[in-house]
Amino acid sequence: MKVLNAIMEMIESGRALDQFSEPLAKGVRSLTEPRLVKNALSGSWLGHQLHPMLTDIPIGAWSMATALDLTGGQDSAAAAKRLVGLGALAAVPTALSGASDWSEEHGPPQRVGLVHAAANSIGLTLQLASWAARGKGHRKTGVLLSFAGLSSVGVGGYLGGHLSYVQGVGVNHTAFESPDEQWCDIAAVDDVKEDTALRADADGVAVMVVKDDGAICVLSATCTHAGGPLDEGEIEDHCVRCPWHRSTFSLTDGSVVRGPASVDQPTWDVKVENGRVLARQG
């Protein structure tokens, strides 16, 4: 465990990786800038990130190919080859969705993500070489290449787990908000402006308050995607855009309009009494 922790700390603090990761991330962001592309790859339409779900397909296919290689012998050679090919095909959309998510990260997560991508790319290359070797009748070589490829993907999987479960990449940053179900006095009506968000406190939860065509809207101020200060974002076209990664949410119902966010922003019920704005989480 100490060795693994030391390796992870070395990668996280490895600023030398930035000379590769930062320009690459910039290029990926430019390619995924269109809203339809970003939403499709982020999983905004799915309700959670697309990339983790897609990883099951290539990993599963390559794992089963290796299982057949070890237990089925020559009788399973054709099936194992098909599984290797299926995994390689599935790795393409998996990598695209992962690259889109990764391009929005900075610092240690971006460095870990770069090594994660490198390990998986090596794994994919080895699997493609295995598929080619099997096709030429070199089954033993193909088996060895598949095992090496699966091992490299396993390293990538460990790094991916570190990104999610240690660094919190891809998790809903409002998941642990737990305000009481009572109405909270959060602001004076006169302080709430049109198209300019006001940050307020609702039973210990930061919220943003804004008027949209005269209607008062209240959303949690912590962006679900990466915890950015949504109240500092730009208000436009009945939406708020996070200043960190440009995730965009509807002011009316908190739904994701543009990724990289994949989880809707929590909204709050609102009422006005005696010139004060009261809210409770809806």
C-alpha positions as CSV (number, residue, x, y, z in Angstrom):
1,M,0.0,0.0,0.0
2,K,2.8,2.4,0.9
3,V,4.5,1.7,-2.4
4,L,1.3,2.4,-4.4
5,N,0.7,5.6,-2.4
6,A,4.2,6.8,-3.1
7,I,3.7,6.1,-6.8
8,M,0.4,8.0,-6.9
9,E,2.0,11.0,-5.1
10,M,4.8,11.0,-7.6
11,I,2.4,11.1,-10.5
12,E,0.2,13.8,-8.8
13,S,3.2,16.0,-8.1
14,G,4.9,15.4,-11.5
15,R,4.8,18.8,-13.0
16,A,6.9,17.6,-15.9
17,L,3.8,15.9,-17.2
18,D,2.1,19.2,-17.6
19,Q,4.1,20.0,-20.8
20,F,2.2,17.1,-22.4
21,S,-1.1,17.1,-20.6
22,E,-2.0,20.8,-20.9
23,P,-1.7,21.3,-24.6
24,L,-3.3,18.0,-25.2
25,A,-6.2,18.9,-23.0
26,K,-6.6,22.2,-24.7
27,G,-6.8,20.4,-28.1
28,V,-9.4,18.0,-26.8
29,R,-11.5,20.8,-25.4
30,S,-11.5,22.6,-28.7
31,L,-12.7,19.4,-30.4
32,T,-15.4,18.8,-27.9
33,E,-16.6,22.5,-27.6
34,P,-19.9,22.0,-29.5
35,R,-22.7,21.4,-27.1
36,L,-24.0,18.3,-28.8
37,V,-20.6,16.7,-28.7
38,K,-19.8,17.7,-25.1
39,N,-23.2,16.5,-23.9
40,A,-23.0,13.2,-25.8
41,L,-19.5,12.4,-24.5
42,S,-20.1,13.6,-20.9
43,G,-23.3,11.6,-20.4
44,S,-25.4,14.7,-19.7
45,W,-28.3,12.8,-21.4
46,L,-27.7,9.8,-19.2
47,G,-27.8,11.3,-15.7
48,H,-24.2,10.3,-14.9
49,Q,-20.9,10.1,-16.7
50,L,-20.7,7.9,-19.8
51,H,-17.1,6.9,-19.6
52,P,-17.2,4.6,-16.5
53,M,-20.1,2.6,-18.0
54,L,-18.3,2.2,-21.3
55,T,-15.1,0.9,-19.7
56,D,-17.0,-2.4,-18.8
57,I,-17.2,-3.4,-22.4
58,P,-13.6,-3.5,-23.5
59,I,-12.4,-4.7,-20.1
60,G,-15.1,-7.4,-20.1
61,A,-14.3,-8.5,-23.7
62,W,-10.6,-8.7,-23.1
63,S,-11.0,-10.5,-19.8
64,M,-13.2,-13.1,-21.4
65,A,-10.8,-13.6,-24.2
66,T,-8.0,-14.3,-21.8
67,A,-10.3,-16.6,-19.9
68,L,-11.0,-18.6,-23.1
69,D,-7.3,-18.6,-23.9
70,L,-6.5,-20.1,-20.5
71,T,-9.3,-22.7,-20.4
72,G,-10.6,-23.4,-23.9
73,G,-7.5,-24.1,-25.8
74,Q,-7.5,-24.2,-29.6
75,D,-11.3,-24.9,-29.7
76,S,-11.9,-21.4,-28.3
77,A,-9.3,-19.6,-30.5
78,A,-11.9,-18.1,-32.9
79,A,-14.2,-16.9,-30.1
80,A,-11.2,-15.4,-28.2
81,K,-10.1,-13.5,-31.4
82,R,-13.6,-12.1,-31.8
83,L,-13.7,-10.9,-28.2
84,V,-10.3,-9.2,-28.6
85,G,-11.6,-7.4,-31.7
86,L,-14.8,-6.4,-30.0
87,G,-12.9,-5.0,-27.1
88,A,-10.8,-2.9,-29.4
89,L,-13.8,-1.5,-31.2
90,A,-15.5,-0.7,-27.9
91,A,-12.3,1.1,-26.7
92,V,-12.8,3.9,-29.2
93,P,-15.9,5.5,-27.8
94,T,-14.7,4.7,-24.3
95,A,-11.5,6.6,-25.0
96,L,-13.4,9.5,-26.6
97,S,-15.7,9.9,-23.6
98,G,-12.8,9.7,-21.2
99,A,-10.8,12.2,-23.1
100,S,-13.7,14.7,-23.0
101,D,-14.0,14.3,-19.2
102,W,-10.2,14.5,-18.7
103,S,-9.8,17.6,-20.7
104,E,-11.7,19.6,-18.1
105,E,-9.4,18.7,-15.3
106,H,-6.3,20.5,-14.1
107,G,-3.3,19.8,-11.9
108,P,-3.0,16.4,-10.1
109,P,-6.1,14.9,-11.7
110,Q,-5.0,15.9,-15.1
111,R,-1.6,14.3,-14.5
112,V,-3.0,11.0,-13.2
113,G,-5.5,11.0,-16.1
114,L,-2.7,11.4,-18.6
115,V,-0.9,8.3,-17.2
116,H,-4.3,6.5,-17.0
117,A,-4.8,7.2,-20.7
118,A,-1.3,6.1,-21.6
119,A,-1.6,2.8,-19.8
120,N,-4.9,2.1,-21.6
121,S,-3.5,3.2,-24.9
122,I,-0.6,0.7,-24.5
123,G,-3.2,-1.9,-23.6
124,L,-5.2,-1.2,-26.7
125,T,-2.1,-1.3,-28.9
126,L,-1.2,-4.7,-27.5
127,Q,-4.7,-6.0,-28.0
128,L,-4.7,-4.9,-31.6
129,A,-1.3,-6.6,-32.1
130,S,-2.8,-9.7,-30.5
131,W,-5.8,-9.6,-32.9
132,A,-3.4,-9.3,-35.9
133,A,-1.2,-12.2,-34.6
134,R,-4.2,-14.4,-34.1
135,G,-5.4,-13.6,-37.6
136,K,-2.0,-14.8,-39.0
137,G,-2.3,-18.1,-37.0
138,H,0.2,-17.1,-34.3
139,R,-2.1,-18.0,-31.4
140,K,0.5,-18.3,-28.7
141,T,1.9,-14.9,-29.5
142,G,-1.6,-13.5,-29.6
143,V,-2.4,-15.0,-26.2
144,L,0.8,-13.4,-24.7
145,L,0.0,-10.1,-26.2
146,S,-3.6,-10.2,-24.9
147,F,-2.4,-11.0,-21.4
148,A,0.1,-8.1,-21.5
149,G,-2.5,-5.8,-22.9
150,L,-5.0,-6.8,-20.1
151,S,-2.3,-6.2,-17.5
152,S,-1.7,-2.7,-18.9
153,V,-5.4,-1.9,-18.9
154,G,-5.5,-3.2,-15.3
155,V,-3.0,-0.5,-14.4
156,G,-5.1,2.0,-16.2
157,G,-8.1,0.8,-14.2
158,Y,-6.3,1.3,-10.9
159,L,-5.5,4.9,-11.9
160,G,-9.1,5.5,-13.0
161,G,-10.3,4.3,-9.6
162,H,-7.9,6.7,-7.9
163,L,-9.3,9.5,-10.0
164,S,-12.9,8.7,-9.0
165,Y,-12.6,7.4,-5.4
166,V,-9.6,9.4,-4.1
167,Q,-9.6,12.6,-6.1
168,G,-13.4,12.8,-6.5
169,V,-13.4,13.3,-10.3
170,G,-16.8,12.6,-11.8
171,V,-18.7,12.5,-8.6
172,N,-21.7,14.7,-7.8
173,H,-20.4,17.5,-5.6
174,T,-23.8,18.2,-4.2
175,A,-24.5,14.6,-3.2
176,F,-24.0,15.1,0.5
177,E,-26.0,18.3,0.9
178,S,-28.6,17.5,3.6
179,P,-30.5,20.6,4.6
180,D,-33.6,20.4,6.8
181,E,-36.9,20.2,4.9
182,Q,-38.0,23.5,6.6
183,W,-38.3,26.8,4.9
184,C,-35.1,28.9,5.3
185,D,-34.9,32.7,5.2
186,I,-32.1,33.4,2.7
187,A,-32.4,36.9,1.5
188,A,-34.3,40.2,1.2
189,V,-36.4,40.4,-2.0
190,D,-34.9,43.8,-2.7
191,D,-31.4,42.3,-2.8
192,V,-32.3,39.8,-5.5
193,K,-31.4,41.2,-9.0
194,E,-32.3,40.2,-12.5
195,D,-29.6,38.2,-14.2
196,T,-27.1,38.7,-11.3
197,A,-26.8,35.8,-8.8
198,L,-26.7,36.4,-5.1
199,R,-24.9,33.9,-2.9
200,A,-26.8,33.0,0.3
201,D,-26.9,30.4,3.0
202,A,-29.8,28.0,3.4
203,D,-29.4,25.9,6.6
204,G,-25.7,25.5,6.0
205,V,-25.9,24.9,2.2
206,A,-24.6,27.6,-0.2
207,V,-27.3,28.6,-2.7
208,M,-27.5,31.1,-5.5
209,V,-30.5,33.4,-5.8
210,V,-31.4,35.2,-9.0
211,K,-34.4,36.7,-10.8
212,D,-35.2,35.4,-14.2
213,D,-37.9,37.4,-16.0
214,G,-39.1,38.5,-12.6
215,A,-39.3,35.0,-11.1
216,I,-37.0,34.2,-8.2
217,C,-34.9,31.1,-8.8
218,V,-32.8,29.3,-6.2
219,L,-30.2,26.6,-7.0
220,S,-27.5,25.1,-5.0
221,A,-24.4,27.2,-5.5
222,T,-21.9,24.3,-5.7
223,C,-21.7,23.0,-9.2
224,T,-22.5,19.3,-9.4
225,H,-19.6,18.7,-11.9
226,A,-16.6,19.8,-10.0
227,G,-17.8,22.0,-7.1
228,G,-17.3,25.3,-8.8
229,P,-19.0,28.5,-7.5
230,L,-22.1,28.6,-9.6
231,D,-23.2,32.0,-8.2
232,E,-20.1,33.5,-9.9
233,G,-21.2,32.2,-13.3
234,E,-22.7,34.0,-16.2
235,I,-26.5,34.3,-16.4
236,E,-27.8,34.0,-20.0
237,D,-30.8,32.7,-21.8
238,H,-32.5,31.5,-18.6
239,C,-29.4,29.5,-17.7
240,V,-26.4,29.8,-15.5
241,R,-22.9,28.8,-16.7
242,C,-20.3,27.6,-14.2
243,P,-17.1,29.7,-14.4
244,W,-14.9,26.7,-14.0
245,H,-15.8,24.3,-16.8
246,R,-18.7,26.0,-18.5
247,S,-21.3,23.5,-17.4
248,T,-24.7,25.1,-18.0
249,F,-27.9,24.6,-16.1
250,S,-31.5,25.8,-16.5
251,L,-32.5,28.3,-13.9
252,T,-36.0,26.9,-13.9
253,D,-35.4,23.2,-13.1
254,G,-31.6,22.8,-12.8
255,S,-31.4,20.5,-15.7
256,V,-28.1,20.2,-17.6
257,V,-28.1,22.2,-20.8
258,R,-24.4,21.7,-21.6
259,G,-21.8,19.4,-20.1
260,P,-19.3,18.4,-18.8
261,A,-21.8,18.2,-16.0
262,S,-23.9,15.0,-16.2
263,V,-26.0,15.5,-13.0
264,D,-28.8,18.2,-12.7
265,Q,-28.2,21.1,-10.4
266,P,-30.4,20.8,-7.2
267,T,-33.2,23.4,-7.2
268,W,-35.0,24.9,-4.2
269,D,-38.7,25.7,-3.7
270,V,-39.2,29.4,-3.2
271,K,-41.8,31.6,-1.5
272,V,-41.8,35.3,-0.5
273,E,-43.1,36.5,2.9
274,N,-42.8,40.0,4.3
275,G,-40.2,41.1,1.8
276,R,-38.0,38.1,2.5
277,V,-37.1,35.1,0.2
278,L,-37.7,31.7,1.8
279,A,-36.4,28.5,0.3
280,R,-36.3,24.8,0.9
281,Q,-34.8,22.1,-1.2
282,G,-37.3,20.7,-3.7
